Amino acid sequence: MSDQEQLESLISRSEEARLDFLRMDLELSKTFADLANTEMEIGELNAARRVLAKAERGYATIQRMVLNLDDPHQQNEILQRLGELRAAIDTAHQRLGVRSMPQDPAQ
């Protein structure tokens, strides 16, 4: 395998790893938002705030990394799912009576 082929393979694997990370972080952050709702249902408001903060951190991480994806279709997939995560986080914030910080996924 030539140096160029090795480099292209490495770049491709790196892009795949980045996409996998973003997908997993989206799932984890969505789970945190769902868990916040469960915590609210059982009256554990402090626990709800803690896991909601984790969902916000995940959202911020994904927002920073998504625009580094090379493939526009993959980028659109993650941006769409990021919007769904934002809606879940905002809903949980509303239930908690906390104003959510608006964030633009295209930043």
MODELLER restraints for C-alpha pairs under 7 A, 6 or more apart:
rsr = mdl.restraints
at = mdl.atoms
rsr.add(forms.Gaussian(group=physical.xy_distance, feature=features.Distance(at['CA:22:A'], at['CA:62:A']), mean=6.13, stdev=0.5))
rsr.add(forms.Gaussian(group=physical.xy_distance, feature=features.Distance(at['CA:25:A'], at['CA:58:A']), mean=6.31, stdev=0.5))
rsr.add(forms.Gaussian(group=physical.xy_distance, feature=features.Distance(at['CA:29:A'], at['CA:55:A']), mean=4.40, stdev=0.5))
rsr.add(forms.Gaussian(group=physical.xy_distance, feature=features.Distance(at['CA:29:A'], at['CA:58:A']), mean=5.52, stdev=0.5))
rsr.add(forms.Gaussian(group=physical.xy_distance, feature=features.Distance(at['CA:29:A'], at['CA:59:A']), mean=6.90, stdev=0.5))
rsr.add(forms.Gaussian(group=physical.xy_distance, feature=features.Distance(at['CA:30:A'], at['CA:55:A']), mean=6.79, stdev=0.5))
rsr.add(forms.Gaussian(group=physical.xy_distance, feature=features.Distance(at['CA:30:A'], at['CA:85:A']), mean=5.92, stdev=0.5))
rsr.add(forms.Gaussian(group=physical.xy_distance, feature=features.Distance(at['CA:32:A'], at['CA:51:A']), mean=5.40, stdev=0.5))
rsr.add(forms.Gaussian(group=physical.xy_distance, feature=features.Distance(at['CA:32:A'], at['CA:52:A']), mean=6.14, stdev=0.5))
rsr.add(forms.Gaussian(group=physical.xy_distance, feature=features.Distance(at['CA:32:A'], at['CA:54:A']), mean=6.67, stdev=0.5))
rsr.add(forms.Gaussian(group=physical.xy_distance, feature=features.Distance(at['CA:32:A'], at['CA:55:A']), mean=5.34, stdev=0.5))
rsr.add(forms.Gaussian(group=physical.xy_distance, feature=features.Distance(at['CA:33:A'], at['CA:51:A']), mean=6.97, stdev=0.5))
rsr.add(forms.Gaussian(group=physical.xy_distance, feature=features.Distance(at['CA:33:A'], at['CA:52:A']), mean=5.61, stdev=0.5))
rsr.add(forms.Gaussian(group=physical.xy_distance, feature=features.Distance(at['CA:33:A'], at['CA:55:A']), mean=5.84, stdev=0.5))
rsr.add(forms.Gaussian(group=physical.xy_distance, feature=features.Distance(at['CA:33:A'], at['CA:88:A']), mean=6.27, stdev=0.5))
rsr.add(forms.Gaussian(group=physical.xy_distance, feature=features.Distance(at['CA:33:A'], at['CA:89:A']), mean=5.64, stdev=0.5))
rsr.add(forms.Gaussian(group=physical.xy_distance, feature=features.Distance(at['CA:33:A'], at['CA:92:A']), mean=6.70, stdev=0.5))
rsr.add(forms.Gaussian(group=physical.xy_distance, feature=features.Distance(at['CA:35:A'], at['CA:51:A']), mean=6.98, stdev=0.5))
rsr.add(forms.Gaussian(group=physical.xy_distance, feature=features.Distance(at['CA:36:A'], at['CA:48:A']), mean=4.15, stdev=0.5))
rsr.add(forms.Gaussian(group=physical.xy_distance, feature=features.Distance(at['CA:36:A'], at['CA:49:A']), mean=6.91, stdev=0.5))
rsr.add(forms.Gaussian(group=physical.xy_distance, feature=features.Distance(at['CA:36:A'], at['CA:51:A']), mean=5.75, stdev=0.5))
rsr.add(forms.Gaussian(group=physical.xy_distance, feature=features.Distance(at['CA:36:A'], at['CA:52:A']), mean=5.70, stdev=0.5))
rsr.add(forms.Gaussian(group=physical.xy_distance, feature=features.Distance(at['CA:36:A'], at['CA:92:A']), mean=6.77, stdev=0.5))
rsr.add(forms.Gaussian(group=physical.xy_distance, feature=features.Distance(at['CA:37:A'], at['CA:48:A']), mean=6.87, stdev=0.5))
rsr.add(forms.Gaussian(group=physical.xy_distance, feature=features.Distance(at['CA:37:A'], at['CA:92:A']), mean=6.10, stdev=0.5))
rsr.add(forms.Gaussian(group=physical.xy_distance, feature=features.Distance(at['CA:39:A'], at['CA:45:A']), mean=6.50, stdev=0.5))
rsr.add(forms.Gaussian(group=physical.xy_distance, feature=features.Distance(at['CA:39:A'], at['CA:47:A']), mean=6.34, stdev=0.5))
rsr.add(forms.Gaussian(group=physical.xy_distance, feature=features.Distance(at['CA:39:A'], at['CA:48:A']), mean=5.11, stdev=0.5))
rsr.add(forms.Gaussian(group=physical.xy_distance, feature=features.Distance(at['CA:40:A'], at['CA:48:A']), mean=5.94, stdev=0.5))
rsr.add(forms.Gaussian(group=physical.xy_distance, feature=features.Distance(at['CA:63:A'], at['CA:105:A']), mean=5.47, stdev=0.5))
rsr.add(forms.Gaussian(group=physical.xy_distance, feature=features.Distance(at['CA:66:A'], at['CA:75:A']), mean=6.13, stdev=0.5))
rsr.add(forms.Gaussian(group=physical.xy_distance, feature=features.Distance(at['CA:66:A'], at['CA:78:A']), mean=6.83, stdev=0.5))
rsr.add(forms.Gaussian(group=physical.xy_distance, feature=features.Distance(at['CA:67:A'], at['CA:75:A']), mean=6.75, stdev=0.5))
rsr.add(forms.Gaussian(group=physical.xy_distance, feature=features.Distance(at['CA:69:A'], at['CA:75:A']), mean=5.87, stdev=0.5))
rsr.add(forms.Gaussian(group=physical.xy_distance, feature=features.Distance(at['CA:79:A'], at['CA:105:A']), mean=6.70, stdev=0.5))
rsr.add(forms.Gaussian(group=physical.xy_distance, feature=features.Distance(at['CA:90:A'], at['CA:100:A']), mean=6.00, stdev=0.5))
rsr.add(forms.Gaussian(group=physical.xy_distance, feature=features.Distance(at['CA:93:A'], at['CA:99:A']), mean=6.23, stdev=0.5))
rsr.add(forms.Gaussian(group=physical.xy_distance, feature=features.Distance(at['CA:93:A'], at['CA:100:A']), mean=5.90, stdev=0.5))
